[in-house]
């Protein structure tokens, strides 16, 4: 399916999902686990569309075999921060599978998720991880290899808005970490980040919108992207793009959680819990990896890990080993004091991003 058709299909599916959500709004019996069928809603973020299209089919079969009951899964996607606010403001979700723990916290702070959700599932409730890479046009005409290249006057950058997109926050922090590793003071880092965002041509609300701007609308010279977004584009357009692995990035941990108030009201806790548990199964981990997410299962991770150390990938390797670890310095959110501190310092109203970004 070409990119334009894929986007059309996504828009149609989103419209149908909105209709379904509106149709079941205010009816707590619609998700009841009694009877021959049950319905749950997964509110997720932009780049997981393809992943959950495949995973939901696998889970439907798994649940049917396990319980004899049919399950219908309604899917909702958008910028992670925006999605979290929608759930906090009343969009019914049995589970959330968002881009970062900080966005799940927004749902928790609304009283919908109980404390301790990161301990409910393995690996801090992150069944898969990702990182941040660059997508450039074939041949890399602007010779972009690392974060410092994004500061050049001749480079147009595409990245989503950190105020609405979880992926955009990972992008920002990965860049911050790189400049910190270069020995810059905090004041110098702020100036580097400011220059980077001066080169941003458009701030889309979510990661998929940014991919559309770069791939479909042909804007910019480089897309700062989730690893899976970059590889999906490379897989679909092998003659048009390359993936560049910067020297430093951040380990992104998309976080999953049960929305306790909703599942208790609808009677769907068992199916919602199994829905998230099954993300750790071998079947699901392989689906995640084939959609270019890094599996938490270390044995499966090794199957897809390359040791060639190259920082430029021009095509999906025939052996399927697309995960590059050599020469990549990965930090994680603990380096920034956790998501609460990172959000307060960088992304809250009036924080550093607001101070440096000139509209």
C-alpha positions as CSV (number, residue, x, y, z in Angstrom):
1,X,0.0,0.0,0.0
2,X,1.5,3.3,-1.0
3,X,1.8,6.1,1.5
4,X,-1.2,8.2,0.3
5,X,-3.5,5.2,0.3
6,X,-2.2,4.3,3.8
7,X,-3.0,7.8,5.1
8,X,-6.5,7.6,3.5
9,X,-7.1,4.3,5.1
10,X,-5.9,5.7,8.5
11,X,-8.2,8.7,8.2
12,X,-11.2,6.5,7.3
13,X,-10.4,4.2,10.3
14,X,-10.1,7.2,12.6
15,X,-13.4,8.6,11.4
16,X,-15.1,5.2,12.0
17,X,-13.4,5.0,15.4
18,X,-14.7,8.4,16.4
19,X,-18.2,7.4,15.3
20,X,-18.0,4.2,17.3
21,X,-16.7,6.1,20.3
22,X,-19.4,8.6,20.1
23,X,-21.9,5.8,19.7
24,X,-20.8,4.1,22.9
25,X,-20.2,7.3,24.9
26,X,-22.2,7.4,28.1
27,X,-23.2,3.7,27.9
28,X,-21.2,1.8,30.4
29,X,-22.8,-1.6,29.3
30,X,-21.2,-1.3,25.8
31,X,-17.9,-2.8,27.2
32,X,-19.4,-5.3,29.6
33,X,-17.5,-8.5,29.8
34,X,-20.6,-10.6,30.2
35,X,-22.0,-12.6,27.3
36,X,-20.5,-13.8,24.0
37,X,-18.6,-10.7,23.2
38,X,-16.8,-7.8,24.9
39,X,-15.5,-4.5,23.6
40,X,-12.5,-2.5,24.8
41,X,-10.9,0.7,23.7
42,X,-7.1,1.3,23.3
43,X,-6.1,4.9,23.2
44,X,-2.6,5.1,21.7
45,X,-0.3,7.5,20.0
46,X,0.5,8.2,16.4
47,X,3.1,5.7,15.2
48,X,1.5,2.6,16.6
49,X,-1.3,2.4,14.0
50,X,0.2,-0.4,12.0
51,X,1.4,-2.3,15.1
52,X,-2.0,-2.4,16.7
53,X,-3.8,-3.3,13.5
54,X,-1.7,-6.5,13.5
55,X,-1.6,-7.1,17.3
56,X,-5.3,-6.7,17.7
57,X,-6.0,-9.5,15.3
58,X,-3.6,-11.8,17.1
59,X,-5.1,-10.8,20.5
60,X,-8.7,-11.4,19.2
61,X,-7.7,-15.0,18.3
62,X,-5.8,-15.5,21.6
63,X,-8.8,-14.2,23.7
64,X,-11.3,-16.4,21.8
65,X,-9.2,-19.5,22.4
66,X,-8.6,-18.6,26.0
67,X,-12.2,-17.7,27.0
68,X,-14.5,-18.6,24.1
69,X,-15.5,-15.0,24.0
70,X,-15.2,-12.6,21.1
71,X,-13.4,-9.3,21.6
72,X,-13.8,-6.1,19.6
73,X,-11.0,-3.6,20.0
74,X,-11.6,0.1,19.2
75,X,-8.4,1.9,18.4
76,X,-7.7,5.7,18.8
77,X,-4.5,7.4,17.7
78,X,-3.1,10.9,17.8
79,X,-0.3,13.0,19.4
80,X,0.4,11.3,22.7
81,X,0.1,14.3,24.9
82,X,-3.2,15.3,23.2
83,X,-4.5,11.7,23.6
84,X,-3.7,11.7,27.3
85,X,-5.7,14.9,27.7
86,X,-8.6,13.5,25.8
87,X,-8.8,10.5,28.1
88,X,-8.4,12.7,31.2
89,X,-11.2,14.8,29.9
90,X,-13.6,12.0,29.3
91,X,-12.7,9.8,26.3
92,X,-13.4,6.3,27.5
93,X,-10.3,4.1,27.3
94,X,-10.0,0.7,28.9
95,X,-6.2,0.8,28.3
96,X,-3.8,3.5,27.2
97,X,-0.6,2.7,25.3
98,X,1.1,6.1,25.2
99,X,4.5,7.4,24.1
100,X,5.8,8.0,27.6
101,X,5.2,7.6,31.3
102,X,4.6,11.4,31.6
103,X,1.5,11.2,29.4
104,X,0.1,8.3,31.4
105,X,0.6,10.4,34.5
106,X,-1.7,13.0,33.1
107,X,-4.5,10.3,33.0
108,X,-3.5,9.2,36.5
109,X,-3.6,12.7,37.8
110,X,-7.2,13.0,36.6
111,X,-8.0,10.2,39.0
112,X,-8.5,7.5,36.3
113,X,-5.4,5.3,36.9
114,X,-4.3,4.1,40.3
115,X,-0.8,4.7,41.7
116,X,1.9,2.1,40.9
117,X,0.8,1.4,37.3
118,X,4.5,1.2,36.1
119,X,4.8,-1.9,38.4
120,X,1.8,-3.7,37.0
121,X,3.6,-5.1,34.0
122,X,7.2,-6.0,33.2
123,X,10.0,-3.5,32.3
124,X,8.2,-0.6,34.0
125,X,5.1,-1.4,31.9
126,X,7.0,-0.9,28.7
127,X,6.6,-4.0,26.5
128,X,8.6,-2.5,23.7
129,X,11.0,0.4,23.4
130,X,12.3,2.6,20.6
131,X,14.8,5.4,20.1
132,X,15.2,8.5,18.0
133,X,16.9,8.6,14.6
134,X,16.9,10.7,11.4
135,X,15.2,10.0,8.1
136,X,16.9,11.7,5.2
137,X,16.4,11.7,1.4
138,X,18.2,9.1,-0.7
139,X,21.9,9.9,-1.0
140,X,21.7,12.2,2.0
141,X,22.2,15.3,-0.2
142,X,22.6,17.6,2.9
143,X,25.3,15.3,4.4
144,X,23.4,14.9,7.7
145,X,25.1,12.6,10.2
146,X,24.6,13.9,13.7
147,X,22.7,16.5,15.7
148,X,25.1,19.3,15.1
149,X,24.3,19.1,11.4
150,X,20.7,20.1,12.2
151,X,21.9,23.5,13.3
152,X,23.2,24.5,9.8
153,X,21.4,27.3,8.1
154,X,20.9,25.2,4.9
155,X,19.0,22.3,6.8
156,X,15.3,22.3,7.1
157,X,14.1,20.1,10.0
158,X,10.7,18.4,10.5
159,X,9.8,17.3,14.1
160,X,6.4,17.4,15.9
161,X,5.4,19.8,18.7
162,X,6.6,18.8,22.2
163,X,3.5,20.5,23.7
164,X,1.3,17.8,22.1
165,X,3.5,14.9,21.0
166,X,5.3,12.5,23.3
167,X,7.6,11.5,20.5
168,X,8.6,15.2,20.1
169,X,9.6,15.3,23.7
170,X,11.9,12.3,23.2
171,X,13.3,14.1,20.1
172,X,14.1,17.2,22.2
173,X,15.7,15.3,25.1
174,X,17.8,13.2,22.7
175,X,19.2,16.4,21.1
176,X,19.7,17.9,24.6
177,X,21.7,14.8,25.6
178,X,23.9,15.0,22.5
179,X,24.9,18.7,23.1
180,X,25.5,17.9,26.8
181,X,27.9,15.1,25.7
182,X,29.7,17.7,23.6
183,X,30.7,19.5,26.8
184,X,28.3,22.4,26.4
185,X,27.0,24.3,29.4
186,X,23.3,24.4,30.0
187,X,23.2,27.9,28.6
188,X,25.0,26.7,25.5
189,X,22.7,23.7,25.2
190,X,19.7,26.0,25.3
191,X,21.2,28.1,22.4
192,X,21.8,24.9,20.4
193,X,18.3,23.7,20.9
194,X,17.0,27.1,20.1
195,X,18.9,27.1,16.8
196,X,17.6,23.6,16.0
197,X,14.0,24.7,16.4
198,X,14.6,27.8,14.4
199,X,15.4,25.4,11.5
200,X,12.1,23.5,12.0
201,X,9.7,24.3,9.1
202,X,6.5,23.1,10.8
203,X,5.6,21.7,14.2
204,X,2.9,19.0,13.6
205,X,0.8,17.9,16.5
206,X,2.0,14.3,16.3
207,X,4.7,12.1,15.0
208,X,2.6,10.7,12.1
209,X,1.7,14.2,11.0
210,X,5.4,15.0,10.9
211,X,6.1,11.9,8.8
212,X,3.4,13.0,6.4
213,X,4.9,16.5,6.1
214,X,8.3,15.0,5.3
215,X,7.4,12.0,3.2
216,X,4.1,13.0,1.5
217,X,4.4,16.7,1.4
218,X,8.2,16.7,0.7
219,X,9.0,19.3,3.3
220,X,12.4,19.6,4.9
221,X,15.7,17.9,4.6
222,X,15.6,15.7,7.7
223,X,12.8,14.2,9.8
224,X,13.6,13.6,13.5
225,X,11.7,10.4,14.0
226,X,10.8,7.4,16.1
227,X,13.0,4.6,14.9
228,X,9.9,2.6,13.8
229,X,8.5,5.6,11.8
230,X,11.8,6.0,10.0
231,X,12.1,2.3,9.1
232,X,8.4,2.0,8.0
233,X,9.1,4.9,5.5
234,X,12.3,3.2,4.4
235,X,10.5,-0.1,3.9
236,X,7.7,1.5,1.9
237,X,10.0,3.8,-0.1
238,X,13.4,2.0,-0.4
239,X,14.5,4.2,-3.3
240,X,13.7,7.5,-1.7
241,X,15.0,7.6,1.9
242,X,17.8,6.5,4.2
243,X,17.9,6.1,8.0
244,X,20.8,7.9,9.8
245,X,21.6,6.8,13.3
246,X,23.1,9.7,15.3
247,X,25.9,9.2,17.7
248,X,23.8,9.8,20.8
249,X,20.1,9.3,21.4
250,X,17.7,8.3,24.1
251,X,16.0,5.0,24.9
252,X,12.3,5.7,24.5
253,X,9.9,3.7,26.7
254,X,6.3,3.8,25.5
255,X,4.2,3.0,28.6
256,X,1.0,1.0,28.9
257,X,-1.6,1.1,31.6
258,X,-5.1,0.0,32.6
259,X,-7.5,2.8,33.0
260,X,-8.8,1.6,36.4
261,X,-11.9,3.7,36.7
262,X,-13.2,2.8,33.2
263,X,-12.5,-1.0,33.4
264,X,-14.2,-1.2,36.8
265,X,-17.2,0.7,35.6
266,X,-17.5,-1.4,32.4
267,X,-16.5,-4.8,33.9
268,X,-13.6,-5.2,31.5
269,X,-10.6,-5.5,33.8
270,X,-9.9,-9.1,32.9
271,X,-9.8,-8.6,29.2
272,X,-7.9,-5.3,29.5
273,X,-5.3,-6.9,31.7
274,X,-4.8,-9.8,29.4
275,X,-4.6,-7.3,26.4
276,X,-1.6,-5.6,28.0
277,X,-0.1,-8.8,29.3
278,X,-0.1,-10.5,25.9
279,X,2.0,-7.7,24.5
280,X,4.9,-9.5,26.2
281,X,4.1,-12.9,24.6
282,X,6.5,-14.3,22.0
283,X,3.9,-13.8,19.3
284,X,3.3,-10.2,20.2
285,X,7.0,-9.4,20.6
286,X,7.7,-10.6,17.1
287,X,4.8,-8.5,15.8
288,X,6.3,-5.5,17.6
289,X,9.8,-6.2,16.1
290,X,8.5,-6.6,12.6
291,X,6.9,-3.2,13.0
292,X,10.4,-1.9,14.0
293,X,9.9,-1.6,17.7
294,X,12.6,-3.0,20.0
295,X,11.2,-6.0,21.9
296,X,11.7,-6.4,25.7
297,X,12.4,-10.1,25.2
298,X,16.2,-10.1,25.0
299,X,16.4,-13.3,23.0
300,X,14.1,-11.9,20.3
301,X,16.0,-8.6,20.5
302,X,19.2,-10.4,19.6
303,X,17.7,-12.0,16.5
304,X,17.1,-8.6,15.0
305,X,20.3,-6.8,16.2
306,X,23.0,-6.0,13.8
307,X,26.7,-5.8,14.7
308,X,27.9,-4.0,11.6
309,X,28.1,-0.6,13.4
310,X,27.1,1.4,10.4
311,X,25.2,4.7,11.1
312,X,23.5,4.8,7.7
313,X,20.9,2.3,6.6
314,X,19.9,2.5,2.9
315,X,17.6,-0.5,2.9
316,X,16.0,-3.0,5.2
317,X,18.6,-5.7,5.7
318,X,17.7,-9.0,4.0
319,X,18.5,-10.9,7.2
320,X,16.0,-8.7,9.1
321,X,18.7,-7.4,11.5
322,X,17.7,-3.7,11.6
323,X,18.5,-2.8,15.2
324,X,21.8,-1.0,15.4
325,X,23.6,-0.8,18.7
326,X,27.2,-0.3,17.9
327,X,28.5,3.3,18.1
328,X,25.1,4.5,19.6
329,X,25.3,6.2,23.0
330,X,21.8,5.8,24.5
331,X,20.7,7.6,27.6
332,X,17.3,7.2,29.3
333,X,14.8,9.4,31.1
334,X,16.5,8.8,34.5
335,X,19.3,11.0,33.2
336,X,16.8,13.9,33.3
337,X,15.5,13.0,36.7
338,X,12.4,11.1,35.5
339,X,9.4,12.4,33.6
340,X,8.0,14.6,36.3
341,X,11.2,16.6,36.6
342,X,11.8,16.6,32.8
343,X,8.4,17.9,32.1
344,X,8.6,20.6,34.7
345,X,12.0,21.8,33.5
346,X,11.5,21.6,29.8
347,X,7.8,21.3,28.7
348,X,5.5,22.9,31.2
349,X,4.0,26.3,30.4
350,X,6.8,28.8,30.6
351,X,9.5,26.2,30.8
352,X,12.6,26.0,28.6
353,X,10.9,25.0,25.4
354,X,8.4,27.9,25.6
355,X,11.3,30.2,26.4
356,X,13.5,29.2,23.4
357,X,10.8,28.5,20.7
358,X,10.0,31.5,18.7
359,X,6.8,31.1,16.8
